[in-house]
Amino acid sequence: MRRADREVTDINEMEIIPTNASMAKDNGQLVSKPLEDMYPFLDREQFAKDMIIDMVNA
């Protein structure tokens, strides 16, 4: 019986997506983006088109 080669990836090297991100306002305050706007981010035009509720401007 032939065994397939297997690769083990260190979790520290893995990118976890989707991910909620925070952004800094001009005054330095951190604000979390809404859950519907998670990384990897959509093009803003596509995101606005797909929304069925008003977008939150954080």
C-alpha positions in Angstrom: 0.0 0.0 0.0 1.4 3.4 -1.0 1.1 6.3 1.4 0.4 9.8 0.1 2.8 12.5 1.1 1.2 14.8 3.6 2.2 18.3 4.5 1.6 19.7 8.0 1.2 23.5 8.1 2.0 25.5 11.2 -1.0 27.4 12.3 1.1 30.5 12.7 1.6 30.5 8.9 -2.1 30.1 8.1 -4.2 33.1 7.1 -7.6 32.9 8.9 -10.4 34.2 6.6 -12.9 35.6 6.9 -11.5 38.0 9.5 -13.1 41.0 11.2 -10.8 44.0 11.0 -10.6 47.2 12.9 -9.6 50.6 11.5 -8.2 53.7 13.1 -10.1 57.0 12.9 -8.3 60.3 12.4 -8.4 60.8 16.2 -6.8 57.4 16.8 -9.9 55.7 18.0 -10.2 52.1 16.8 -13.5 51.1 15.3 -14.5 47.5 14.3 -16.0 47.1 10.8 -19.4 45.5 10.7 -19.6 41.7 10.4 -20.9 42.0 6.8 -17.7 43.8 5.8 -15.0 41.2 6.6 -11.6 40.5 5.1 -10.9 39.7 2.3 -12.7 42.9 1.4 -15.0 43.2 -1.7 -14.6 46.1 -4.1 -16.6 48.9 -2.5 -18.9 49.2 -5.5 -19.6 45.5 -5.4 -20.1 45.6 -1.7 -22.6 48.5 -1.9 -24.5 46.7 -4.7 -24.8 43.5 -2.7 -26.0 45.2 0.5 -29.7 44.9 1.3 -29.5 47.3 4.2 -27.9 50.7 4.5 -24.1 50.5 4.9 -22.5 51.6 8.1 -19.8 54.3 7.7 -17.4 53.5 10.5 
